[in-house]
Amino acid sequence: MKYLIVGLGNIGQEYADTRHNAGFMVLDQLAKQESLHFYNMRLAYYTEMKYKGRMLHLIKPTTYMNLSGKAVSHWMKELKIPIENVLVIVDEIALPLGTLRLKPKGSAAGHNGLKNIELALGTDQYARLRFGVGDNFPKGRQVDYVLSGFDHDELPEIPALIDKSIEIIKSFATIGTELTMTKFNNK
């Protein structure tokens, strides 16, 4: 069984550790825990790991957030991974910091990375892990907010959220979306 785990974010040091890079942060920590290294491959930083008899292919698109679909589409085809085995990790302003929500499908909810994936795949029928980053910004300042780092008082929460996200990824690959949602959502 093969899975494509996609962490969304933007490449470049100026975007590191910003709210919009929550997906990159999760995969970076997973790679660190498993002593993996990402390699700059076609349209993404790529690595892979075995977990309980499954092969997890991890990608961080290098296309920038708004063109993420190009990388997801390429790697799904390249690795012959069906859409039901794809999980996208994405920042979510509609959820407060500290909230993680696995969804089996759904709208892009204004998120440009998800919009582009939906456009490239021609469907919204893929799982996504929404990493709540809150919405503590004045009207019209959303871009500045998601492209900024977490506030000083938020930073202590981030490692535990990343670790829980990794648990959700592993659960998704072993017991599937529905059972993982039952186990982790609303907790």
TAZI-V671704 format. One record per residue. RES is the residue in three letters. SS is DSSP state (a for helix, b for strand, c for the rest). Layout:
[[RES;SS] [RES;SS]]
This chain:
[[MET;c] [LYS;b] [TYR;b] [LEU;b] [ILE;b] [VAL;b] [GLY;b] [LEU;c] [GLY;c] [ASN;c] [ILE;c] [GLY;c] [GLN;a] [GLU;a] [TYR;a] [ALA;c] [ASP;c] [THR;b] [ARG;a] [HIS;a] [ASN;a] [ALA;a] [GLY;a] [PHE;a] [MET;a] [VAL;a] [LEU;a] [ASP;a] [GLN;a] [LEU;a] [ALA;a] [LYS;a] [GLN;a] [GLU;c] [SER;c] [LEU;c] [HIS;c] [PHE;c] [TYR;b] [ASN;b] [MET;b] [ARG;c] [LEU;c] [ALA;b] [TYR;b] [TYR;b] [THR;b] [GLU;b] [MET;b] [LYS;b] [TYR;b] [LYS;c] [GLY;c] [ARG;b] [MET;b] [LEU;b] [HIS;b] [LEU;b] [ILE;b] [LYS;b] [PRO;b] [THR;c] [THR;c] [TYR;c] [MET;a] [ASN;a] [LEU;a] [SER;a] [GLY;a] [LYS;a] [ALA;a] [VAL;a] [SER;a] [HIS;a] [TRP;a] [MET;a] [LYS;a] [GLU;a] [LEU;a] [LYS;c] [ILE;c] [PRO;c] [ILE;a] [GLU;a] [ASN;a] [VAL;b] [LEU;b] [VAL;b] [ILE;b] [VAL;b] [ASP;b] [GLU;b] [ILE;c] [ALA;c] [LEU;c] [PRO;c] [LEU;c] [GLY;c] [THR;c] [LEU;b] [ARG;b] [LEU;b] [LYS;b] [PRO;c] [LYS;c] [GLY;c] [SER;c] [ALA;c] [ALA;c] [GLY;c] [HIS;c] [ASN;a] [GLY;a] [LEU;a] [LYS;a] [ASN;a] [ILE;a] [GLU;a] [LEU;a] [ALA;a] [LEU;a] [GLY;c] [THR;c] [ASP;c] [GLN;c] [TYR;c] [ALA;b] [ARG;b] [LEU;b] [ARG;b] [PHE;b] [GLY;b] [VAL;c] [GLY;c] [ASP;c] [ASN;c] [PHE;c] [PRO;c] [LYS;c] [GLY;c] [ARG;c] [GLN;a] [VAL;a] [ASP;a] [TYR;a] [VAL;a] [LEU;c] [SER;c] [GLY;b] [PHE;c] [ASP;c] [HIS;c] [ASP;c] [GLU;c] [LEU;a] [PRO;a] [GLU;a] [ILE;a] [PRO;a] [ALA;a] [LEU;a] [ILE;a] [ASP;a] [LYS;a] [SER;a] [ILE;a] [GLU;a] [ILE;a] [ILE;a] [LYS;a] [SER;a] [PHE;a] [ALA;a] [THR;a] [ILE;a] [GLY;a] [THR;a] [GLU;a] [LEU;a] [THR;a] [MET;a] [THR;a] [LYS;a] [PHE;a] [ASN;c] [ASN;c] [LYS;c]]
